[in-house]
Amino acid sequence: MDNELLIEKYFSGELNPNEQQELNSLLETDADFKAEFELQQDVQKAIKLSEREDKKNLLEQYEKDRDIIDGTKASKRKWLPIAAAIALLFSLGIYIGTNIQPDGTSLYDEYYEMYPNTVYSITRSGGEESIERSAFEAYEGGDYPGAINYFNQLKEDKDAKNIDFYIGQAYLANSEYENAILAFNKVVKTHEEFTQESRWYLALSYLKQEDVNNAKKILTEIEQKNTYKKEAAIQLLKALD
């Protein structure tokens, strides 16, 4: 399948299992494809942020217009466009008030995307059974408790690599945020691979826990170090201001 179409189908949620496997394989073996995939992830986040900014600007304009009208004897005709704006805002599910900053959970839900398996290739043709294979099969299949169990077994194998990062991913997908934070912190402090990616998911984990201060600290590090998800980190910092 054409690589661009493969990426497009991923973001529209239309990949079948074979196509998902093809995407995972390309992420593992094709550096250009991986770079394009990550660029498209950032584009998707930018689009969502732009939509939020448009809604925020509409709210601010409404507040200005309301203040003007409160100080004058406005006609019913003058109220019509404002009433229409109010109706639009409520149809979008927006609460009109002084606090329009999104909470950590909503930002997490908007920015979180599970990191694909890029370290262990699984094919339908089979292969030698192993704990590592079982772990990543469970991970790709959405059996996160099973994946956590297998990954924990793998941690006893000195030759197994990147386990802490993927066990953090499994914890995060399984809503075990405190365990995810511990795993990602361990990667950042002790590992060479996936340290940049771990910072990003660590920030998201803090957001989900409504620990905005620690989230902003990690996001600022990502911006300053010019690393993985820098643009998304900048967008999140802007949303949190």
Sequence and secondary structure as in RCSB ss.txt:
>XXXX:A:sequence
MDNELLIEKYFSGELNPNEQQELNSLLETDADFKAEFELQQDVQKAIKLSEREDKKNLLEQYEKDRDIIDGTKAS
KRKWLPIAAAIALLFSLGIYIGTNIQPDGTSLYDEYYEMYPNTVYSITRSGGEESIERSAFEAYEGGDYPGAINY
FNQLKEDKDAKNIDFYIGQAYLANSEYENAILAFNKVVKTHEEFTQESRWYLALSYLKQEDVNNAKKILTEIEQK
NTYKKEAAIQLLKALD
>XXXX:A:secstr
  HHHHHHHHHTT   HHHHHHHHHHHHH HHHHHHHHHHHHHHHHHHHHHHHHHHHHHHHHHHHHHHHHTS   
HHHHHHHHHHHHHHHHTT   SS     HHHHHHHH       SS   TT     HHHHHHHHHHTT HHHHHHH
HHHHTT TT  SHHHHHHHHHHHTT HHHHHHHHHHHHHH STTHHHHHHHHHHHHHHTT HHHHHHHHHHHHHH
T TTHHHHHHHHHHH 
